[in-house]
Amino acid sequence: MMKANHTQSATVMFILLGFSDYPDLQVLLFLVFLAIYMVTVLGNLGMIVIIRCNPKLHTPMYFFLSHLSFIDFCYSTVITPKFLEILVVKDRSISFMGCIMQFSFAVTCVVTEMFMLAVMAYDRFVAISICNPLLYTVTMSQKLCTLLVTISYSWGLISCVVFTYSLLILSFCGINIINNILCEYSAILSASFSDKHLTEVILFSLSNFNTFCTLTIILTSYLFIFVTVMKMPSTSGRHKAFSTCASHLTAVTIFFGTILCLYCVPSSKSSWLIIRVSTVFYTVVIPMLNPLIYSLRNKDVKETFMKLMNIKLFSH
């Protein structure tokens, strides 16, 4: 089977349509998404540098945030360059192995980010429930934080292997059209002429397991956070506690809200535009928003950024 797949990979092609049905907007869309990609790269890499440079930010919350920024940078870099390419060239084709590779890297980033957001929700619960900085750093030790991050990356890779293998056991032929900006699972699956029952079961089981697990951790953590905060005697204390969760809650709402939107949109010709716009938001815009969400509401991050800019200006 693997030998047959190796042979077919040389003859199978996919065509990414993207927004080809809007030719007058191609250049404008290219410029807009190029700007978004540049902000994404600078924002996420800048967030990592800022966290590393400021000792005040060497806490579990920022440790997880630096990994979230790294995942967003990787995710955007896997998707956006090819998307920008198909906006300006006539040849929108991608090879079978190129399509599988793009999907594999993308699904690794998505699943890892889901579990990273769940880990960050647990971290917020521990921070608010303990209410003591010393005990918080003892409870969320470096060893525990590294273990949680390792589990997130490991499960992302395991999910990638399972999803990718479930596609590689199928057979494909000829040129196949993908009415989207990227090689996503259902589009690749629909292009196969093999029996898809096992692959569909794997897709349904593993994707729902990942979503259910991460949402359960996040919702449970925030339920306990809400109960803990409401027991606080002072209004200012409650306001401060809720404000520490605002950035993460915003990121979670945007991330999982877009996933639910993609799940709910029916796969019909009339909804193709909605699916493409939602996919662009999910794959291109969200990686840009995360560093902005966490930096705009964070005094320490903004102060460190200003210090770095002042140092650079004085050096010139």
ZIUR-V920847 format. One line per field, one symbol per residue. ss: DSSP state (2 for helix, 1 for strand, 0 for the rest). psi: psi as a letter, one per 30 degrees, with the letter a starting at -180 (. if undefined). burial: # if it has 16 or more other ideal C-beta (glycine too) atoms within 10 Angstrom, else .. Layout:
# ZIUR-V920847
ss: ???
psi: ???
burial: ???
This chain:
# ZIUR-V920847
ss: 0222222200001111000000222222222222222222222222222222202220022222222222222222222222222222000011122222222222222222222222222222222222002222222002222222222222222222222222220000001111000000222222000000222222222222222222222222222222222200002222222222222222222222222222220000222222222222222222222222222200222222222222222220
psi: eeeeeeeffffklkjjebhfgieffeeeeeeefeeeeeeeeeeeeeeeeeeefjffgileefeeeeeeeeeeeeeefeeeeeeeeffflejglkleeeeeeeeeeeeeeeeeeefeeeeeeeeeeeeeeegjeeeefeeileeeeeeeeeeeeeeeeeeeeeeeefefflkllakkkjhafljleeeeeffkglkgeeeeeeeeeeeeeeeeeeeeeeeeefeeeeeeeffkekeeeeeeeefffeeeeeeeeeefeeeeeeefkkilefgeeeeeeeeeeefeeefeeeeeefefgjeeeeeeeeeeeeeeeee.
burial: ....#...#..#####.##......#..##..#..##.###.##.###.##..#..#.######################.###.##....#.#.#..##.#############################.....#...#....#..##..##.##..##..##.#####.#...#.########.###.##......#..##..##..##..##.##..##.##..##...........#..##.###.##.###.##...............##.##############.###..#..#..##...........
